[in-house]
Amino acid sequence: MTKILFIIIASFVFSAKQVFAVCPVCTVAVGAGLGLAEWLGIDDSISGLWIGALIVSMSVWTITWLDKKNIRFKGRKIAVFAAYYAIILIPLWLKGKIGHPFHQICGIDKLLFGITLGSLLLALGTFIHVFTRKKNDGKSFFQGQKIVFAILPIIIASLLLYYTC
């Protein structure tokens, strides 16, 4: 199962688009959500959602920063995503937070499940924001749309996991 999750995450990294800019407010909101979940003792699958979203947000933010500084090299996007996933996943694995046999959902580690789902949901929310802006002549439908579209799928998934796990 770990190999399948790795393939899913890797395919997400390879499909990253340059227009997927994630604002610093979204990154802070994701980080705050993670801290709140940890403080409240929420299930690892839900914490994983926020960790995955934070990894994607920080990766895209870093890529955007590198672009602004005109720092470009082959495989830059892949390297940034891989570095952030490694920085987060390796310590969690070494501390025993990932791979514990009693922390599984559908045979998959709860934290890895949440990280994968959170990564995909933040990317999906950002994609929907970009898509709707293009359909509306480059304008958002409402103020704060970028933040709402990025964070709302993670909040919904958090509630669904909370009531089902």
C-alpha positions as CSV (number, residue, x, y, z in Angstrom):
1,M,0.0,0.0,0.0
2,T,2.9,2.4,0.7
3,K,4.1,2.0,-2.8
4,I,0.7,2.8,-4.2
5,L,0.5,6.0,-2.1
6,F,4.0,6.9,-3.2
7,I,2.9,6.5,-6.9
8,I,-0.1,8.7,-6.3
9,I,1.9,11.4,-4.6
10,A,4.6,11.2,-7.3
11,S,2.0,11.5,-10.1
12,F,0.7,14.6,-8.4
13,V,4.2,16.1,-8.3
14,F,4.8,15.4,-12.0
15,S,1.5,17.0,-12.9
16,A,2.1,20.3,-11.0
17,K,1.4,23.3,-13.0
18,Q,3.1,26.7,-12.8
19,V,-0.3,28.6,-12.5
20,F,-1.2,26.8,-9.3
21,A,0.0,29.7,-7.0
22,V,-1.1,29.3,-3.5
23,C,-1.3,32.4,-1.3
24,P,0.5,32.8,2.0
25,V,-2.9,33.2,3.8
26,C,-3.9,29.7,2.6
27,T,-0.6,28.3,3.9
28,V,-1.1,29.9,7.3
29,A,-4.7,28.7,7.4
30,V,-3.6,25.1,6.7
31,G,-0.8,25.3,9.3
32,A,-3.3,26.7,11.9
33,G,-5.7,23.9,11.1
34,L,-3.0,21.3,11.7
35,G,-2.0,22.8,15.0
36,L,-5.6,22.9,16.1
37,A,-6.2,19.2,15.1
38,E,-3.1,18.2,17.1
39,W,-4.1,20.2,20.1
40,L,-7.6,18.7,20.1
41,G,-6.3,15.1,19.8
42,I,-8.0,14.6,16.4
43,D,-7.5,11.3,14.5
44,D,-4.3,10.9,12.5
45,S,-6.2,10.7,9.2
46,I,-7.6,14.1,9.8
47,S,-4.3,15.5,10.9
48,G,-2.9,14.0,7.7
49,L,-5.3,15.9,5.6
50,W,-3.9,19.2,6.9
51,I,-0.3,18.0,6.7
52,G,-0.8,17.0,3.0
53,A,-2.4,20.3,2.3
54,L,0.4,22.2,4.0
55,I,3.1,20.3,2.1
56,V,1.4,21.1,-1.3
57,S,0.9,24.8,-0.2
58,M,4.5,25.2,0.9
59,S,5.8,23.4,-2.2
60,V,3.8,25.7,-4.6
61,W,4.7,28.7,-2.5
62,T,8.4,27.8,-2.8
63,I,8.2,27.2,-6.5
64,T,6.5,30.6,-7.0
65,W,9.2,32.3,-4.9
66,L,11.9,30.5,-6.9
67,D,10.2,31.8,-10.1
68,K,10.1,35.4,-8.8
69,K,13.8,35.1,-8.0
70,N,14.5,33.7,-11.4
71,I,16.0,30.5,-9.9
72,R,15.4,27.8,-12.5
73,F,16.9,24.4,-13.0
74,K,15.8,21.1,-14.5
75,G,13.6,19.1,-12.2
76,R,13.1,22.1,-9.9
77,K,9.4,21.5,-9.2
78,I,9.9,17.8,-8.6
79,A,12.8,18.5,-6.3
80,V,10.8,21.0,-4.3
81,F,7.8,18.7,-3.8
82,A,10.1,15.7,-3.1
83,A,12.1,17.8,-0.5
84,Y,8.9,18.9,1.3
85,Y,7.4,15.4,1.4
86,A,10.7,14.0,2.6
87,I,11.2,16.7,5.3
88,I,7.7,15.8,6.7
89,L,7.4,12.0,6.0
90,I,10.9,10.8,7.0
91,P,10.8,12.2,10.6
92,L,7.2,10.9,11.1
93,W,8.3,7.5,9.9
94,L,11.4,7.5,12.1
95,K,9.3,8.5,15.1
96,G,6.9,5.6,14.5
97,K,3.9,7.8,13.6
98,I,3.7,6.2,10.1
99,G,3.6,2.5,9.8
100,H,2.0,1.6,13.2
101,P,-0.2,-1.5,12.6
102,F,-3.1,-0.2,14.7
103,H,-3.3,3.2,12.9
104,Q,-4.8,2.1,9.7
105,I,-7.9,2.9,7.6
106,C,-8.9,0.4,4.9
107,G,-5.5,-1.2,5.3
108,I,-3.6,2.0,4.7
109,D,-1.7,4.0,7.3
110,K,-4.1,6.8,8.6
111,L,-1.5,9.5,8.4
112,L,-0.4,8.5,4.8
113,F,-4.0,8.3,3.8
114,G,-4.7,11.7,5.1
115,I,-1.6,13.3,3.7
116,T,-2.4,11.9,0.2
117,L,-6.0,12.9,0.4
118,G,-5.1,16.4,1.8
119,S,-2.6,16.9,-1.0
120,L,-5.0,16.0,-3.7
121,L,-7.9,18.1,-2.2
122,L,-5.8,21.3,-1.9
123,A,-4.7,20.9,-5.5
124,L,-8.3,20.2,-6.6
125,G,-9.6,23.3,-4.7
126,T,-6.9,25.4,-6.2
127,F,-7.6,24.0,-9.7
128,I,-11.3,24.8,-9.3
129,H,-10.5,28.4,-8.3
130,V,-8.2,28.8,-11.4
131,F,-10.9,27.2,-13.6
132,T,-13.7,29.4,-12.3
133,R,-11.7,32.5,-12.7
134,K,-10.9,31.7,-16.3
135,K,-14.6,31.1,-16.9
136,N,-15.4,34.5,-15.3
137,D,-13.0,36.6,-17.4
138,G,-10.2,36.4,-14.9
139,K,-12.3,37.6,-12.0
140,S,-13.3,35.7,-8.8
141,F,-17.0,35.3,-8.2
142,F,-16.6,36.5,-4.6
143,Q,-14.0,38.1,-2.4
144,G,-11.8,35.4,-0.7
145,Q,-12.7,32.8,-3.4
146,K,-9.1,31.5,-3.6
147,I,-9.0,30.8,0.1
148,V,-12.5,29.3,0.3
149,F,-11.9,27.0,-2.7
150,A,-8.6,25.8,-1.4
151,I,-9.6,25.2,2.2
152,L,-13.3,24.1,2.0
153,P,-12.6,20.6,0.5
154,I,-10.2,19.9,3.4
155,I,-12.7,21.1,6.0
156,I,-15.4,18.9,4.4
157,A,-13.1,15.9,4.3
158,S,-12.1,16.6,7.9
159,L,-15.8,16.5,9.0
160,L,-16.5,13.4,7.0
161,L,-13.5,11.5,8.4
162,Y,-14.3,12.7,11.9
163,Y,-17.8,11.3,11.8
164,T,-16.9,8.1,10.0
165,C,-13.6,7.1,11.6
